[in-house]
Amino acid sequence: MAEDYTGMAIGIFELESECICFVALDAAAKAADVRIQAVERNRLKSGACVKMRGSVSDVKAAMEAALKAAEGRSKVVSHTVIAAPSEDTETAIAMTIGK
């Protein structure tokens, strides 16, 4: 059953180390009230991408905690927070889950 993330901000970060992605998402989940939407392994490299959802302030706090946890352990490939994803963005995000 798919969860309804309507109206929630999204935070996305990608690290070069899949293992450290789990360390970072654990820190994020403990730091703020966010739900982990997906963890996607990079099939060509050893890294992974994490998508987390919640209020803007919670996603920002979780992102800060995740990046701090990864600091010195893995290269941060990319990270962003989208405060209010458009309907088209939500569709595109859903299309990437599990691919």
C-alpha positions in Angstrom: 0.0 0.0 0.0 1.5 3.3 -1.1 1.7 6.0 1.5 0.2 9.4 0.9 2.9 12.1 1.0 0.6 14.9 -0.3 1.6 18.3 1.1 4.9 17.0 2.5 8.3 18.4 1.8 10.9 16.0 0.4 14.6 15.8 1.2 16.9 13.8 -1.0 20.5 13.0 -0.5 22.9 10.7 -2.3 26.2 9.4 -0.9 29.0 7.4 -2.5 28.7 4.7 0.2 25.5 2.7 0.5 26.5 1.7 4.0 27.0 5.3 5.2 23.6 6.1 3.6 22.0 3.9 6.3 24.1 5.6 9.0 22.9 9.0 7.7 19.2 8.0 7.3 19.3 6.6 10.9 20.6 10.0 12.1 18.0 11.8 10.1 15.1 9.7 11.4 16.3 10.2 15.0 16.8 14.0 14.6 13.3 14.9 13.3 9.9 13.6 12.5 10.4 12.3 9.0 9.4 9.2 7.1 11.9 7.5 4.9 10.1 7.1 1.5 12.8 5.2 -0.3 16.4 4.1 -0.3 17.7 3.4 -3.8 21.0 1.7 -4.5 23.1 3.1 -7.4 23.5 0.1 -9.6 26.6 1.4 -11.3 28.4 2.5 -8.2 28.5 1.6 -4.5 26.4 4.6 -3.4 22.7 5.1 -2.6 20.0 7.8 -2.7 17.6 8.4 0.2 14.2 10.2 0.0 12.6 11.4 3.2 9.3 13.2 3.8 7.9 15.5 6.5 7.3 19.1 7.3 9.8 21.6 5.8 11.4 22.2 9.2 11.6 18.5 10.0 13.1 17.6 6.6 15.7 20.4 6.9 16.7 19.3 10.4 16.9 15.7 9.2 19.0 16.6 6.2 21.4 18.5 8.4 21.7 15.5 10.7 22.2 13.1 7.8 24.9 15.2 6.2 26.7 15.6 9.5 26.6 11.9 10.1 28.1 11.3 6.6 30.8 13.9 7.0 34.2 12.4 6.7 32.8 9.0 6.0 31.4 9.3 2.5 31.4 11.9 -0.3 28.0 13.6 -0.6 27.1 13.4 -4.3 24.1 15.6 -4.0 21.4 16.8 -1.6 18.3 19.0 -1.7 15.1 19.9 0.0 11.9 20.6 -2.0 9.5 22.5 0.3 6.4 22.0 -1.8 6.8 19.5 -4.7 4.4 20.2 -7.6 2.1 17.4 -8.8 4.4 16.8 -11.8 7.4 16.5 -9.5 5.5 14.0 -7.3 4.7 11.9 -10.3 8.4 12.0 -11.4 9.5 11.0 -7.9 7.1 8.1 -7.7 8.4 6.9 -11.1 11.9 6.6 -9.7 11.0 4.6 -6.6 12.1 1.0 -7.0 13.9 1.5 -10.4 
